Amino acid sequence: MSAPAMKGKVYLMGAGPGDPDLLTVKALRVLRAAEVVLHDDLVSSKILDLIPASTQVRNVGKRCGQAAISQERIHSLLISAAREGRQVVRLKGGDPLLFGRVGEEMEALSLAGIDFEVVPGVTSAMGAAAAAKIPLTDRRFASKLVFVSNHAAGDTPAVWDDVISQDATHVVYMPGADYSEIAARLSAGGLNGRTPCLVVATPLRQSNKFIEPRCTNWRWSRACLPLLCSSSARSLAHCHISRRAEKHHRAQPASHTKRFCT
């Protein structure tokens, strides 16, 4: 008599903003027991180092709209590995339920009859705010928190102009390369041109970077950096300004000061 087939399972898991110490206890346990890991491009190398050497690991990430592998192919890899009886981790940066295409993957797994579980993680907005020591809400100035994505499916433009509010902190995920267009949309939505904003790269990693423009002073571009924009002028006052010349993706004019929070 043949042995019963092992039942595979897929874990849709958040890796957080990059610091391994911010992985949940459950996430670490699941990751160390995984037989297959399909990870996003933004998952930090320190977290990938926690995966056992015997585990099959594959980068299936998309970066700034450039996809090395289709979403349908990712579905196929998840389903086939689970059907082989393997414990599969779909490892995503931040939290998997927030702007991570997890809805499409959950639907594909459900239709295929694959058992799956969601393991939450710390989203990049929380990690960025923590690294910069900025409260996302403040009862005196910002009583709302708005998360939006500047990326939609296919060629459909993202629509979020109608949720802009004077008493909110706005977080724009996947803003793209043209920050002047983001600034124009925020201004058209009613934000004052002096509203403080913070562009954050790789929060809670040693290479983290903070750039603090104002809403109307974005005559430059950056590629795919998360953006926090608060209607509270004081919410960015916790930052210690350090005038250091750094480079990220491309050189910037000397007039652009980068701020690093301590």
C-alpha positions as CSV (number, residue, x, y, z in Angstrom):
1,M,0.0,0.0,0.0
2,S,1.4,3.4,-1.0
3,A,1.9,6.0,1.7
4,P,-0.6,8.9,1.8
5,A,0.4,12.0,0.0
6,M,1.8,14.8,2.1
7,K,-0.5,17.8,2.2
8,G,1.2,21.0,1.1
9,K,0.4,24.5,2.4
10,V,1.2,28.0,1.3
11,Y,2.0,30.8,3.8
12,L,1.4,34.3,2.5
13,M,3.9,36.0,4.8
14,G,5.1,39.5,5.5
15,A,8.8,40.1,5.9
16,G,8.4,43.6,7.4
17,P,10.5,46.6,6.3
18,G,13.9,44.9,6.4
19,D,15.0,44.5,10.0
20,P,15.0,40.8,10.9
21,D,14.2,41.8,14.5
22,L,10.8,42.9,13.3
23,L,9.8,39.5,12.0
24,T,7.0,38.0,14.1
25,V,7.9,34.9,16.1
26,K,5.5,33.0,13.9
27,A,7.0,34.3,10.7
28,L,10.5,33.2,11.8
29,R,9.2,29.7,12.8
30,V,7.4,29.3,9.5
31,L,10.4,30.5,7.5
32,R,12.8,28.1,9.1
33,A,10.4,25.2,8.4
34,A,9.8,26.2,4.8
35,E,10.7,23.8,1.9
36,V,10.1,26.4,-0.8
37,V,10.3,30.2,-0.6
38,L,9.2,32.5,-3.3
39,H,10.2,36.0,-2.3
40,D,9.8,39.6,-3.5
41,D,12.8,41.7,-4.6
42,L,12.4,44.0,-1.6
43,V,12.9,41.4,1.0
44,S,16.2,42.2,2.8
45,S,19.3,39.9,2.5
46,K,19.4,39.6,6.3
47,I,16.0,38.0,6.3
48,L,16.8,35.7,3.4
49,D,19.9,34.6,5.4
50,L,17.5,33.1,7.9
51,I,16.2,30.5,5.4
52,P,17.7,27.1,5.8
53,A,20.3,26.1,3.2
54,S,18.2,23.1,2.1
55,T,15.2,25.3,1.2
56,Q,14.5,26.0,-2.5
57,V,14.6,29.8,-2.8
58,R,13.5,31.8,-5.8
59,N,13.2,35.6,-6.4
60,V,9.9,36.3,-8.1
61,G,9.9,40.0,-7.3
62,K,8.8,43.0,-9.3
63,R,10.7,46.3,-9.0
64,C,9.3,49.7,-10.0
65,G,6.9,48.1,-12.4
66,Q,9.5,45.8,-14.0
67,A,8.4,42.2,-13.7
68,A,10.9,39.4,-14.3
69,I,8.0,36.9,-13.9
70,S,4.3,37.2,-14.5
71,Q,1.8,37.1,-11.7
72,E,0.2,34.1,-13.3
73,R,3.5,32.2,-13.3
74,I,3.8,32.9,-9.5
75,H,0.4,31.4,-9.0
76,S,1.5,28.3,-10.9
77,L,4.6,27.9,-8.9
78,L,2.8,28.2,-5.6
79,I,0.1,25.7,-6.6
80,S,2.5,23.2,-8.1
81,A,4.8,23.2,-5.0
82,A,1.9,22.8,-2.6
83,R,0.5,19.9,-4.7
84,E,3.8,18.2,-4.3
85,G,3.2,18.3,-0.6
86,R,5.7,21.0,0.2
87,Q,5.5,23.8,2.8
88,V,5.6,26.9,0.7
89,V,6.3,30.5,1.8
90,R,5.3,33.4,-0.4
91,L,7.5,36.1,1.3
92,K,6.6,39.7,0.7
93,G,8.1,42.9,1.9
94,G,6.1,44.7,4.6
95,D,2.6,43.3,5.2
96,P,1.2,40.9,2.6
97,L,-2.4,42.3,2.9
98,L,-1.4,45.8,1.9
99,F,-0.7,46.6,-1.8
100,G,1.0,43.2,-2.3
101,R,-1.2,41.4,-4.9
102,V,-2.1,38.9,-2.1
103,G,-5.8,39.1,-3.1
104,E,-5.0,37.6,-6.5
105,E,-2.8,34.9,-4.9
106,M,-5.5,34.0,-2.4
107,E,-8.0,33.7,-5.1
108,A,-5.8,31.5,-7.3
109,L,-5.0,29.2,-4.3
110,S,-8.7,29.0,-3.3
111,L,-9.7,28.0,-6.8
112,A,-7.0,25.4,-6.9
113,G,-8.1,23.9,-3.6
114,I,-4.8,24.8,-1.9
115,D,-4.7,25.3,1.9
116,F,-3.1,28.7,2.7
117,E,-2.6,31.0,5.7
118,V,-1.7,34.7,6.0
119,V,1.1,35.7,8.3
120,P,1.1,39.5,8.8
121,G,4.1,41.7,8.9
122,V,5.1,45.3,9.8
123,T,4.2,47.4,6.8
124,S,6.8,49.8,5.4
125,A,4.8,52.9,6.5
126,M,5.1,51.9,10.1
127,G,8.8,51.0,9.7
128,A,9.6,54.3,7.9
129,A,7.8,56.3,10.6
130,A,9.6,54.4,13.4
131,A,13.0,54.9,11.7
132,A,12.4,58.6,11.2
133,K,10.8,59.0,14.7
134,I,7.6,60.5,13.3
135,P,4.2,59.9,14.7
136,L,1.7,58.9,12.0
137,T,-1.1,60.4,14.0
138,D,-1.2,63.3,16.4
139,R,-4.4,64.3,18.1
140,R,-3.5,68.0,17.8
141,F,-2.8,67.9,14.0
142,A,-3.5,64.6,12.2
143,S,-6.5,62.6,13.3
144,K,-6.5,60.5,10.2
145,L,-4.1,58.1,8.4
146,V,-4.5,57.5,4.7
147,F,-2.7,54.7,2.8
148,V,-2.8,54.9,-1.0
149,S,-1.0,53.2,-3.9
150,N,0.1,55.2,-6.9
151,H,0.1,51.9,-8.9
152,A,-3.0,50.2,-10.3
153,A,-3.5,47.1,-12.5
154,G,-2.5,47.3,-16.1
155,D,-2.6,50.8,-17.6
156,T,-5.4,52.0,-15.4
157,P,-4.3,55.1,-13.5
158,A,-4.5,55.0,-9.7
159,V,-7.3,57.2,-8.3
160,W,-6.8,58.5,-4.8
161,D,-7.3,62.3,-5.1
162,D,-10.7,62.1,-3.4
163,V,-9.2,60.9,-0.1
164,I,-6.8,63.8,0.5
165,S,-7.6,65.5,3.8
166,Q,-6.1,68.5,5.6
167,D,-6.0,66.7,9.0
168,A,-4.5,63.5,7.8
169,T,-1.1,61.9,7.3
170,H,-0.9,60.5,3.8
171,V,1.3,57.6,2.9
172,V,1.9,56.9,-0.9
173,Y,3.1,53.5,-1.7
174,M,4.8,52.7,-5.0
175,P,4.8,56.4,-6.1
176,G,6.8,55.8,-9.3
177,A,9.6,58.0,-10.5
178,D,7.8,61.4,-11.0
179,Y,7.3,63.0,-7.6
180,S,6.3,66.3,-9.1
181,E,3.1,64.6,-10.3
182,I,2.4,63.3,-6.8
183,A,3.0,66.8,-5.5
184,A,0.6,68.3,-8.0
185,R,-2.1,65.7,-7.0
186,L,-1.7,66.4,-3.3
187,S,-1.8,70.2,-3.9
188,A,-4.9,69.8,-6.1
189,G,-6.5,67.8,-3.3
190,G,-6.2,70.8,-1.0
191,L,-2.8,70.3,0.8
192,N,-0.9,73.5,1.5
193,G,2.3,73.8,-0.5
194,R,4.3,74.0,2.7
195,T,3.1,70.7,3.9
196,P,6.1,68.7,5.2
197,C,6.8,65.4,3.4
198,L,9.3,62.7,3.8
199,V,10.6,60.3,1.1
200,V,12.0,57.2,2.7
201,A,14.3,54.6,1.1
202,T,14.9,51.1,2.8
203,P,13.5,52.0,6.2
204,L,15.0,50.2,9.2
205,R,18.1,49.1,7.3
206,Q,21.6,50.4,7.7
207,S,21.3,52.1,4.3
208,N,18.1,53.9,5.1
209,K,17.7,57.4,3.6
210,F,15.3,60.2,4.4
211,I,14.7,63.1,2.0
212,E,12.5,65.9,3.3
213,P,11.0,68.2,0.6
214,R,7.9,70.4,0.8
215,C,4.9,69.7,-1.3
216,T,5.7,72.3,-4.0
217,N,9.5,71.8,-4.1
218,W,9.7,68.5,-6.0
219,R,11.5,69.4,-9.2
220,W,13.4,66.1,-9.1
221,S,12.6,62.4,-9.4
222,R,13.3,59.3,-7.4
223,A,12.5,55.8,-8.2
224,C,10.0,53.8,-6.1
225,L,10.6,55.3,-2.7
226,P,7.8,55.3,-0.2
227,L,6.4,58.8,0.7
228,L,4.9,60.1,3.9
229,C,3.2,63.5,3.8
230,S,1.7,65.0,6.9
231,S,-0.5,68.0,7.3
232,S,1.2,68.7,10.6
233,A,4.2,70.9,10.3
234,R,5.4,69.7,13.7
235,S,5.2,66.0,13.0
236,L,8.6,66.1,11.2
237,A,10.2,68.3,13.9
238,H,11.6,65.2,15.5
239,C,14.1,64.8,12.7
240,H,17.7,65.7,13.3
241,I,19.0,67.5,10.1
242,S,22.3,66.2,8.8
243,R,23.7,67.8,5.7
244,R,25.5,64.9,4.1
245,A,26.0,64.3,0.4
246,E,24.7,60.9,-0.5
247,K,23.8,59.3,-3.7
248,H,20.8,57.0,-4.4
249,H,20.0,55.8,-7.9
250,R,21.3,59.1,-9.4
251,A,23.1,62.3,-8.3
252,Q,20.8,65.2,-7.1
253,P,21.5,68.9,-7.3
254,A,23.5,70.3,-4.4
255,S,20.5,72.4,-3.2
256,H,18.6,69.2,-2.2
257,T,19.5,68.5,1.4
258,K,19.0,65.0,2.7
259,R,17.9,64.5,6.3
260,F,18.8,61.6,8.4
261,C,16.9,61.0,11.6
262,T,18.6,59.8,14.7
